[in-house]
Amino acid sequence: MISVTRINGSQMWLNALLIEMVEETPDTYITLVTGKRLIVLEKAAEVISLVKQYSQEIGLNNATIKVQQTEETP
């Protein structure tokens, strides 16, 4: 889970694995795989950084690299 701030200033915890897209126009919109859209105060780059950090914490990056190495092995 990552912590983001809603447009009204309240904090919420969001499951980073459900994020499909982050866009900044100039407000930052997070679109979930469910189709729900959220507006947050954080900039897009900050949300992306939080997602990357979360992925590293749960070992998702290592699992992805291991799968890629296994697929590349003849």
VEXSEZA-304696 format. One record per residue: x, y, z of N, C-alpha, C in turn. Coordinates in steps of 0.05 Angstrom, whole numbers, plus 32768, in hexadecimal, padded with zeros to 4 digits. Layout:
XYZXYZXYZ/...
//
This chain:
80117FE98000800080008000801280198000/8008802D7FF2801680477FF28004805C7FFE/800F8070800A8000808680167FFE809D8002/7FE680A67FFC7FE280BD7FEB7FCE80D07FF9/7FCD80E97FF07FBC80FD7FFC7FA681047FE8/7F8D81017FF17F7681097FE07F7681277FDC/7F6781307FC97F66814C7FC37F5B815D7FDA/7F4B81507FEC7F40815E80047F54815E801B/7F6C815280177F808152802C7F81813A803D/7F6E8128803B7F6E8110804B7F8180FB803F/7F8E80EC80517FA180D880497F9280BE8043/7F9B80AF802F7F8F8095802A7FA680828023/7FA1806880277FB4805380207FA980458008/7FB980427FF37FB180377FDA7FC1801F7FD3/7FB4800A7FCA7FC17FF27FC17FD07FF87FA6/7FEA7FF97FA77FFA80017F907FF87FED7F79/7FF07FD57F7F7FEE7FC07F6A7FD57FC57F59/7FC37FD57F627FAA7FDB7F537FAC7FF37F41/7FC380017F417FC780197F317FCC80117F14/7FBC801C7F027FBF80177EE67FCE802F7ED9/7FC780477EE17FD3805E7ED47FD480767EE7/7FE980877EE47FEB80A07EF37FF080B67EDF/7FE080CB7EE17FE380E17ECE7FE180FB7EDD/7FEE81107ED27FEF812A7EDF7FE6813E7ECB/7FCF814B7ED07FC2815D7EBC7FB581757EC6/7FBD81887ED57FD481887EE77FCE81787F01/7FB581737F087FB081627F1F7FB981467F19/7FC181377F2E7FCA811C7F2B7FB381097F2E/7FAD80FA7F197F9880E67F187FA580CA7F19/7F9A80B97F2B7FA2809D7F2C7F8A808D7F22/7F8E807D7F0D7F7A806B7F037F80804F7F0C/7F6D80427F197F7080267F227F6680137F0D/7F6E7FFA7F0F7F667FE67EFC7F487FE17EFC/7F3B7FEA7F127F1E7FE87F147F107FFE7F04/7F1F80127EFB7F1380287EEC7F0F80407EFE/7F11803D7F187F0E80547F2A7F2580677F27/7F1F80817F287F3380967F267F3480A67F3F/7F4C80AC7F497F5080BC7F617F6180D47F5A/7F5B80EA7F677F6C81027F647F7C81057F7E/7F9681087F7C7FA7810A7F937FB881237F91/7FC3812C7FA87FD381447FA97FF0813F7FA0/7FFA81267FA3801581207F9B801881237F7D/8030812A7F758037812B7F588039810E7F4D/8036810B7F33803780F17F27805280E37F2C/806880F27F2A808280E67F2F808580DB7F4B/807980E87F5F807980DF7F7A806980C57F7D/805280C47F71804180AC7F72805080947F65/805D80997F4E806C80847F418083807B7F52/8090808D7F5F80A680867F71809D80757F88/8085807C7F93807A806C7FA9807380507FA0/8069804D7F88806280337F7D807B80227F78/8090802F7F6E80A980217F6A80B580177F84/80B480297F9880BF80227FB380AF800B7FBF/8095800C7FBC80847FF67FC6808A7FDC7FB8/808D7FDD7F9E80937FC57F8F80AE7FB87F98/80C17FC97F9E80DB7FBF7FA880D77FB37FC4/80C77FC07FD580C37FB67FF080B67F9A7FF0/80A47F957FDE80977F7B7FDE80A57F667FCC/80BB7F6E7FC080CB7F5C7FB080C07F577F94/80AE7F687F8B80A27F657F7080B77F687F5A/80C97F7B7F5E80DE7F7F7F4980F07F677F47/80F77F5B7F5D81087F437F5D80FA7F2C7F4F/80E17F297F5580D17F137F4880D07F177F2A/80CC7F2F7F2180CA7F357F0580E57F2F7EF7/80FB7F387F0381157F337EF8811B7F157EF6/81137F067F0B81187EE97F0B81087EDB7EF5/80EF7EE37EF180DF7ED87EDB80EC7EDE7EC0/80F57EF77EBC81017EFE7EA3811A7EEE7E9E/812B7EEA7EB381437EDA7EB0813C7EBD7EA9/81287EB27EB581207E977EAF81167E947E92/81077EA87E8980FD7EA77E6E81137EAA7E59/81297EB87E60813E7EBC7E4D81527EA57E4C/81527E947E6081647E7D7E61815C7E697E4C/81707E617E3B81697E4D7E2681667E317E31/
//
